[in-house]
Amino acid sequence: MKVGIPGFRSIALGCLLTLAAVSSALAESPCKGLEQDVCGAREDCRWINGYTRKDGIEVSGHCRVQKKAQSQATTPAQTPPPKSESSASAPTAPADS
């Protein structure tokens, strides 16, 4: 008789699938390690100058992937729904004379 942890295979398979998904998301950048002149010549990369963080850590200049600008043409316009006449104002009672 085989004794094992119930669901162990399912958990192991889930971990492997998660690891595969994460590793593809963490793939090495095409800009990583490029020198400043090479980085500046590529449209998909941008150079970040060195700086000192608030905690005093020195960060050296490096090349990063250029963020893609979001086109306004592809973003749908946000317009509020039209107001219905019934919700525009509450009816008022006639004045007594």
N, C-alpha and C positions, 0 to 999 in steps of 0.2 A: 504494500500500500504506500502510495506517494503522499507525503505530508508537505504542505507549502503554505505560503501566505495567500489567502484568498484575494484575488484581484491584483496580485503582484505583476502579472504580465501586462495587464491593462495600464497600470501605473508606469511601468517601464516603457511601454510603447508611447504613452503620452509624453513622458520626459524626452524621449528621443525625437519625437515630432516637434516639440517645443524648441529643443536645441537646434534642430535643422532650420527652423524658421528664424531664430535669433541670429544664428551664424550668417545667414544670407543678408540680414539687415545690417550686420556689423562688418560687411565686406570692406576691404581696404579702399580708401579713397584714391581716385586717380590723381589727385593733387598732392597727396602725402609725400613729403620728402623732396619736393621740387625746390630748386633754387629760385630766388626772387625774380631774376630776369626771365626764366623759363615759365614761372608761374604767371607773370604779367602778360606773357605772350599768348596764353591759353584763355579762351572765352569762358570756359567752364570753371575756372579757378580765380581766386583773388588773394592778394598778399595781405597778411595781417602783421603790422609792425609790432615790435617787441614792446612790452609794457610791464609795469609793476602792479601786482594786485594789492588790494587793501590790506591783506595779511602779510605783505612784504615779499611774497614770492615773485621772483623775476621770471617772466614768460618771454622766451625768445621769439623773434619774428618767424612766421611760418605761413605756408600756403594752405588754403582751404577751398572747398567746393563753393562756387558762387551760388547763392540762393536764386531760384527762379522767381522772377517777378510775376505776380498774378495779374492777368489781363482783365481790365474792366469789362471788356466785351463778353467775356465768358461768365461774369458774375451777374446773376439776374438782379434786376432792380427790386428793391424792397419798397412796396407801396402799401399803405394801410388800406384795409377794406373800406368801401364807401359806407357812410352812416345811413341807416334807414330812417325814414321820416318819423316812425313811431318812437324811436329812441332819441330823437333830436331834442324834444322838450316834453315835459309832463303836462297834461291838461290842467287848466286852472279852473277853479270854481267861480261861478258868476258872483259878482259883488251884490250884497243885500242893500236895498235902498230904504 
